[in-house]
Amino acid sequence: MTLGERIYLTWSYGRAQFLVGAVYNIVCTQLLTRGFSYSFYVDAFILKAAVYAITYYLVRQFRGRDAIFFYINLGLSRRKLQLSVLLVDFLVLAILLTTVMLIHG
């Protein structure tokens, strides 16, 4: 399996979490540009963990029970897919907030 295929499968697995995370990232970036505060940087990550947990719970509840077997049959575990979605989502938030901090700080 190539890297492009893995990226596509990770996107298709975590699409809902990526979209909710993207909206949260944009809102945090906009709030940080309006009033810069170092404490907001930490608060954004704490709230991100809560938003991610709620999103993960809702996606897990409403996803088809047999949908995960598609990824398991391809040799991808649920844990690795979820970890990659989590890491990408937090990394994007860290990059956005650091960029705003460097520009406005």
C-alpha positions in Angstrom: 0.0 0.0 0.0 1.4 3.3 -1.0 1.6 6.5 1.1 -1.1 8.2 -1.0 -3.5 5.2 -0.5 -2.9 5.3 3.3 -3.6 9.1 3.3 -6.8 8.6 1.4 -7.9 5.8 3.7 -7.1 7.9 6.8 -9.1 10.7 5.3 -12.1 8.5 4.5 -12.0 6.9 8.0 -11.7 10.2 9.9 -13.6 12.6 7.6 -16.1 13.7 10.2 -13.4 14.3 12.8 -11.3 16.2 10.4 -14.1 18.5 9.4 -15.2 19.2 13.0 -11.5 19.7 13.8 -11.0 22.1 10.9 -14.0 24.2 12.0 -12.6 24.3 15.6 -9.1 25.2 14.3 -10.5 28.1 12.2 -12.5 29.4 15.1 -9.5 29.3 17.5 -7.3 31.0 14.9 -9.8 33.8 14.5 -10.2 34.3 18.2 -6.5 34.3 18.7 -6.0 37.0 16.0 -8.6 39.2 17.6 -7.1 39.2 21.1 -3.7 37.6 21.5 -3.1 35.8 24.8 -0.6 33.1 25.7 -3.2 31.4 28.0 -5.6 31.0 25.1 -3.0 28.9 23.4 -3.1 26.4 26.2 -6.9 26.6 26.6 -7.3 25.9 22.9 -5.6 22.6 23.3 -7.5 21.6 26.4 -10.8 22.4 24.7 -9.6 20.6 21.5 -9.2 17.4 23.6 -12.8 17.8 24.8 -14.2 18.5 21.4 -12.2 15.6 19.9 -13.5 13.2 22.6 -17.1 14.2 21.9 -16.7 14.0 18.2 -15.0 10.6 18.5 -17.9 9.3 20.7 -20.5 10.5 18.2 -18.8 9.1 15.2 -18.3 5.8 16.9 -22.0 5.7 17.9 -23.4 6.6 14.5 -20.9 4.8 12.2 -22.1 1.5 10.8 -21.1 -1.4 13.0 -19.5 -3.3 10.1 -17.8 -0.3 8.5 -14.5 -0.8 10.4 -14.1 -4.3 8.8 -13.3 -2.6 5.5 -10.2 -1.0 7.0 -9.3 -4.2 9.0 -9.4 -6.2 5.8 -7.0 -3.8 4.2 -4.5 -4.4 7.1 -5.2 -1.2 9.0 -6.1 -1.3 12.6 -8.7 1.0 14.2 -6.2 2.2 16.8 -3.6 3.2 14.2 -6.2 5.0 12.1 -7.6 6.9 15.1 -4.1 7.8 16.3 -3.2 9.2 12.8 -6.4 11.3 12.7 -5.7 12.6 16.2 -2.1 13.5 15.5 -2.9 15.2 12.2 -5.7 17.2 13.8 -3.6 18.4 16.8 -0.6 19.1 14.5 -2.7 21.4 12.3 -4.0 23.3 15.3 -0.4 23.6 16.7 0.9 24.9 13.4 -2.0 27.4 13.0 -1.7 28.8 16.5 2.0 29.0 16.4 1.9 30.9 13.1 -0.6 33.4 14.6 1.6 33.7 17.7 4.7 34.4 15.6 2.8 37.0 13.5 0.9 38.8 16.3 3.2 38.0 19.3 
